[in-house]
Amino acid sequence: MEDIRWTELWPFKSQFPWLDPHNHTYPEYMLMDELRLEGVRNMSGFRRESPEPKPLSPSPNDWIVTGEEVHENEVIILTGNLIIQAGGNLTLINCTLLMNCTYDGEWQIRVERGGIMNVLEGSNITAYNPNYEFLFYVYGRLVMRDSELHECGCNRYHPGLWLETDEGVVIENCTISQNWCGVWCEHLSNITIANCRISYNEGDGIYCGSSNITIYNTMISNNEYGIYCDYYTSNISIIGCTISNNWFGICCVCSSYVTIRDCSIVHDGVFLFGEKLVHFASHTIENNTVNGKPLYYIVNTTSYTVPSDASEIIIVNSSNITIGNINASWTGVGVEIAYSSGISIADCTISNNEWWGITCWGSSDISIVNCTISFNGWYIPRDDGIAIWRSSGINIIDCTISDNGDGIYCDCYTSNINIIGCTISSSEGRQEDGITCSGSSGINIIDCTISDNWFGIYCDYYTSNISIIDCTISDNVDGMRIYSCSNVSIVNCVISDNWGNGVYCYGSSDIRIKGCTISNNWDNGIYCDWSSKITVHYCNIYSNQDHGLYNDGEYIVNATYCWWGSPEGPEYKEEGDSDDPEEVYSYYGPEYLIFDPWLTEPYRRAPKPSRCFLRFLSKTALGNIIDVFQMPCPYLIGFSALPAYTHLMVNLIVNLEYGSGLVGEDVEILLDERAVGTVVVEDPKRIGVNLTLLLTPGLHKLRIKFIYQGTTLTYDLINITAYEPVFSKDGLAFNITRDAYHFRNWDLTWDEFCELTGWIWKEYGLPDKLLAPLYPLTMKGGHCFGMAYTSSAFFTDMLDRPRDVSTYALNTEEVLRLIAIYHIMQPYIIEYYGEELGPMEAFNKVKELIDEGIPPILCTKAHAVLC
C-alpha cells in the first residue's frame, strides 16, 4: 500500500533511482553505495580497490625494444603494443606517438623491469582515434620531460599512466590531460613530478597508492581528485603547487606524514580521513592558501582563537579552540574537526563547499551557533551541511542549514546531539534529508523548522533515545521516517503539508507522539508499519489526504485522547479521504488500534513561560536598578550584592505562550514554595507584578503557578542568590546594603578594620577610580556604616568644618543636626589621585557617585560623622 502510493507520487522514480539514493521506498532493500554499509556511511568506501593491469594482447605489429633506440622528429602511428623489455632503452625526441586502437584499451605501452623509456623535448603520446584510449604501464624506468600525454586510460580499472616501479620515475614540465587518470602511482618509490600541468583528466590528477612521492610546482586542475593519497601511504610531499577546480583538491585517506606546503588552492581544499590519530595529526600543512586566504591546520593546540581571515580550518587533537565570524566557503570541507574537544564555532558562513560544511570525527563538546551552512556537497550531492561521526556532546543552535546533501548527518556511535532553534530547509528540493541519524543515540531536536527536504527527519539502523520537541515539519516528502529505531518521543510538533506521510514508522518500537498537530499531509498523518509500543495522545489529527492513522502490523497502537476533526471521533474504515472526521484503520483487525476515548474539541497546549524580565527597584551596591532577562533556557544568576535579610522591591514581567485560556484567571508568584504575589491575567504575553522580597542567604527560585484545565502547573522563572558575607561581628554578618542605612556600633579593632576593608574591596570589585574604599568605618568603634550616604544626601552647600565630637555620644537627632551644620571632610586620596582634594572637589566627587546610584565608601580612623 505504501509502495503503490509512493509510485503514484513519484511515477518516474523507478527510471531515475538516483533521485532516491537512500532507496526510501523499499527500506528493506536499501541500496549500498560506496559510502553506506549496513546502514552506516562506511568511510572505508574512500579506499580504492587496486585495479589489475590488463594483460597484453599480442599483435604482429607490436614494437618491441630490446636494445637502445633513439627516434627524433618523427610521427609514429602504432597499431599494436609498444614493449620495452629488460635491457631496452627507447628515447623519443620531439616525436608524436599515435596509438591506433579500435576499442578502449586494445593496445598498451609497457616498460618492463630493467627497461628504460625517455620521452623528451616536445614529444606527444596520444591516441590516433581519441574515442579509443590506450594503456600505459611502467615497471622499469621512465623519464618524461617537456612533453605531453593524452587519451591514456579508459576507466578506473585501467586508469592511464600506471607507475609501479622502484627504478626511478621523473616527470618534469609535462602536460598530462584528457586521460582517465593523469598519473597512477602503485607500489613504487623514488618518483618526482615537477613543473607539470595535469588537468581535465576524468579520474584523479595524481593517485598516490604508495609512499615517497614528491610533487612540486605543478598545476593540477579540473580533475576528479587533484591528488588522492590512499590507505597507508606516507612521506608524500606536495610543495608549491597550484590546485584548482577539481572535484576535490587533496584527499588523504589513512595516510601519514604528508607535507603540503606553499600551495595555492582555488575552489578546492584539503580533506583528511583516517582510522587512527596519526592519520590526522602527523602531517605538515603550512603556508597554504585557499581562495587567497590562509588554510589553518591546528594540531596539538590548546586555547587558540582562529583568525577571522581563515578560508578552511582543520583542527586535530586540540582543545578550547574558538572560531568566529569566518567565511569558510568554496573549499573542500569548511571546518574539519578530529579527535578534539571544546570547539566553538559561532557566527560563521560555511557554504558552497565541495563535500561537507563541517565534519566532526571522534570529537566531543562542540558548539555550532548562529551559523549559515548552505549549498555544501555541491559536487557530491550526498554530502552534508554538518556530518558527525563517532562524536558526542555536539550542540547546534540557531543555525540556518539549507540546500546541502543532508542538512545534518549523525553517523555510527554518535551520541548526545542537541539541535535547537535551527531552520533546516531546501530552496529547490535539493537537500536530501533535513536531519539523518544512523546508528546514533541521545538526539534532541528542539524548536526547529524543517521543510522542503526529502525527509524532514530520517532515523535508521537502531538509532535510539530521540526527542523531537516543538518543531515545525512541513513540505517534505515524509515529515519523519523512523526505521528500526527505539525510544522516540515526538512532542508538541506541527507536522503538516508533507508530500507523503506526516510520520512513518517501520520496524520500530517505543514511539511516543504527544501534543502534536498532524494535518494536511498528502498521504497518511501517521503510518505504523510493523512497529510496536506506539502511543499517540492529545494530538490534533485531521484533514490528511488518506488516513489520519494507519496501522499495518500485529502490534497495538494506542491513540486515545486525540482530536480527529469531529466531536464524534474518527471514522474506522479501510479507505481514507481528505474530509473530516479523520479516518483510522488497522490492516490486521480493529483489535490492534485503540482510539476511544477521543477528545471532543481540539487539544490546546498548556500555557508555559517563554520569557521573563526582572527589575530590582531597590538600590543595591551594584547601583540603582538591576535588570535581569531569563528564559527560555534558565540558568543560575548569582548576585552577591543582593543582600540577605533586606526587603527588596522588584518588578516581574512574564510572557506566557499559549496563555489565552488564562485571561481573567489568577496566577500566583512563588518565592521557592511561598506565595509572594497574585495577579489577574489580562494579557498573557505581559503579566506584570511588583513584589517585595525578603531573602535568606542561599539560592532562591521565583516561580509561577496556575491552574489550567483542572491541572495545577508550576514553572521556574529565575534563580536568585542572596549572599551573606563571610565577615561577621558579634554573630551578625556585615551586609553592605542593610548596614548603609542603620546606625550600629561595630567596635572594630585595627586588624578587623583592615580585614573588613580588604574583603569588601575584593568582594564588590570596587574599581580604583572610586573616591575611597568603604562606607565610613572606624577602628575605635564609632557609629554608622551608612552616615556617608545619609549625610552626603542631605548636603545642600558647604558649611563649617565639623567639631571634635565623640560619635559614641550622638543620637539620631544629634547626627541630623551635625549634618546640617558641618560640611564634608577633606579626604586624602593618595592611592589614586596622588594628592589632596580640596573640600569642594571632594564634595562634588561624592555627590557625582551618589547621583549615579553608587554610594561612596569612605574610610576614616576618626569620627564617622566627619564623613
PENORLIN-V126208 format. One line per field, one symbol per residue. psi: psi as a letter, one per 40 degrees, with the letter a starting at -180 (. if undefined). Layout:
# PENORLIN-V126208
psi: ???
This chain:
# PENORLIN-V126208
psi: dddddddddgeedddgdedgdefddgdefhigaeehhfehhheeedhhhhihihiihiieeihhheahhhhhfihhhhgaihhhiheihhhhhfihhhhgieihediihhhiheihhhhigeihhaidheehiiihhhebhhhhhfaihifhieaeegdbhhhgieehhhhhfihhifidhchhhhfiighhhifihhifidbidhhheaifhhhifhhhifachdhhhahfiifhhhhfihhifidichhhhfiifhhhhfihhhfiahhhiieiddedeeihhifiihfeiihhhhhfihghhhieeidihhhhfiifhhhhfiggifachdhhhhfiifhhhifihhifidcidhihhfiighhhhfihhififddgeeiidhhhhfiifhhhhfihhifacidhhhaifhighhhhfihhihdfedhcidhhhhfiifhhhhfihhifichdhhhigfiighhhhfihhificidhhhhfiighhhhfihhifidbidhhhhfiighhhhfihhifiebidhhhgfiifhhhifihhifidbidhhhgifihhhfifihfeideaihhidhiieiiiiiiihdeieeehhehiiieiihhiiiiheiihhhhdiiieeadhhhhhiiegiihhhgdehiifhhhhihhhhhhifedeeheiiiihihbehheiiihhdheeghiihihihhiiahihhiihihhfehhhhhhcihhhhhhidhihfehihhdddeeeihhhdfiiddddddddddddddefhideididiihiieeciigeedddddddehdihaiiiighhedehadddddddddeiiiigihgddddeiiiidddddddddddddeehhihiiieahded.
